[in-house]
């Protein structure tokens, strides 16, 4: 869909430079940036919902067997996540 937007000159010039460096069209760069921003907002909303649920219910107690298994996996992986 074609649309017209207004943005500050400095933002436009910076975007032009990045689009050229990434070998993207202006439209492709703006679409990518908007898509990533919307995804980040969605992720932040989900995190806020999780945080609210935890705040209401209090901290979640981890199952000792699960913690033991995670510790073993961590050690098998050489102590790296």
Contact map, one row per residue, 1 for C-alpha under 8 A:
111000000000000000000000000000000000000000000000000000000000000000000000000000000
111100000000000000000000000000000000000000000000000000000000000000000000000000000
111110000000000000000000000000000000000000000000000000000000000000000000000000000
011111000000000000000000000000000000000000000000000000000000000000000000000000000
001111100000000000000000000000000000000000000000000000000000000000000000000000000
000111110000000000000000000000000000000000000000000000000000000000000000000000000
000011111011000000000000000000000000000000000000000000000000000000000000000000000
000001111111000000000000000000000000000000000000000000000000000000000000000000000
000000111111100000000000000000000000000000000000000000000000000000000000000000000
000000011111110000000000000000000000000000000000000000000000000000000000000000000
000000111111111000000000000000000000000000000000000000000000000000000000000000000
000000111111111100000000000000000000000000000000000000000000000000000000000000000
000000001111111110000000000000000000000000000000000000000000000000000000000000000
000000000111111111000000000000000000000000000000000000000000000000000000000000000
000000000011111111100000010010000000000000000000000000000000000000000000000000000
000000000001111111110000010000000000000000000000000000000000000000000000000000000
000000000000111111111000000000000000000000000000000000000000000000000000000000000
000000000000011111111100000000000000000000000000000000000000000000000000000000000
000000000000001111111111110010000000000000000000000000000000000000000000000000000
000000000000000111111111100000000000000000000000000000000000000000000000000000000
000000000000000011111111000000000000000000000000000000000000000000000000000000000
000000000000000001111111000000000000000000000000000000000000000000000000000000000
000000000000000000111111100000000000000000000000000000000000000000000000000000000
000000000000000000111111111110000000000000000000000000000000000000000000000000000
000000000000000000110011111110000000000000000000000000000000000000000000000000000
000000000000001100100001111111000000000000000000000000000000000000000000000000000
000000000000000000000001111111100000000000000000000000000000000000000000000000000
000000000000000000000001111111110000000000000000000000000000000000000000000000000
000000000000001000100001111111111000000000000000000000000000000000000000000000000
000000000000000000000000011111111100000000000000000000000000000000000000000000000
000000000000000000000000001111111110000000000000000000000000000000000000000000000
000000000000000000000000000111111111000000000000000000000000000000000000000000000
000000000000000000000000000011111111100000000000000000000000000000000000000000000
000000000000000000000000000001111111110000000000000000000000000000000000000000000
000000000000000000000000000000111111111000000000000000000000000000000000000000000
000000000000000000000000000000011111111100000000000000000000000000000000000000000
000000000000000000000000000000001111111110000000000000000000000000000000000000000
000000000000000000000000000000000111111111000000000000000000000000000000000000000
000000000000000000000000000000000011111111100000000000000000000000000000000000000
000000000000000000000000000000000001111111110000000000000000000000000000000000000
000000000000000000000000000000000000111111111000000000000000000000000000000000000
000000000000000000000000000000000000011111111100000000000000000000000000000000000
000000000000000000000000000000000000001111111110000000000000000000000000000000000
000000000000000000000000000000000000000111111111000000000000000000000000000000000
000000000000000000000000000000000000000011111111100000000000000000000000000000000
000000000000000000000000000000000000000001111111110000000000000000000000000000000
000000000000000000000000000000000000000000111111111000000000000000000000000000000
000000000000000000000000000000000000000000011111111100000000000000000000000000000
000000000000000000000000000000000000000000001111111110000000000000000000000000000
000000000000000000000000000000000000000000000111111111000000000000000000000000000
000000000000000000000000000000000000000000000011111111100000000000000000000000000
000000000000000000000000000000000000000000000001111111110000000000000000000000000
000000000000000000000000000000000000000000000000111111111000000000000000000000000
000000000000000000000000000000000000000000000000011111111111000000000000000000000
000000000000000000000000000000000000000000000000001111111110000000000000000000000
000000000000000000000000000000000000000000000000000111111100000000000000000000000
000000000000000000000000000000000000000000000000000011111111000000000000000000000
000000000000000000000000000000000000000000000000000001111111000000000000000000000
000000000000000000000000000000000000000000000000000001101111100000000000000000000
000000000000000000000000000000000000000000000000000001001111110000000000000000000
000000000000000000000000000000000000000000000000000000000011111000000000000000000
000000000000000000000000000000000000000000000000000000000001111101100000000000000
000000000000000000000000000000000000000000000000000000000000111111100000000000000
000000000000000000000000000000000000000000000000000000000000011111110000000000000
000000000000000000000000000000000000000000000000000000000000001111111000000000000
000000000000000000000000000000000000000000000000000000000000011111111100000000000
000000000000000000000000000000000000000000000000000000000000011111111110000000000
000000000000000000000000000000000000000000000000000000000000000111111111000000000
000000000000000000000000000000000000000000000000000000000000000011111111100000000
000000000000000000000000000000000000000000000000000000000000000001111111110000000
000000000000000000000000000000000000000000000000000000000000000000111111111000000
000000000000000000000000000000000000000000000000000000000000000000011111111100000
000000000000000000000000000000000000000000000000000000000000000000001111111110000
000000000000000000000000000000000000000000000000000000000000000000000111111111111
000000000000000000000000000000000000000000000000000000000000000000000011111111110
000000000000000000000000000000000000000000000000000000000000000000000001111111100
000000000000000000000000000000000000000000000000000000000000000000000000111111111
000000000000000000000000000000000000000000000000000000000000000000000000011111110
000000000000000000000000000000000000000000000000000000000000000000000000011111111
000000000000000000000000000000000000000000000000000000000000000000000000011011111
000000000000000000000000000000000000000000000000000000000000000000000000010010111
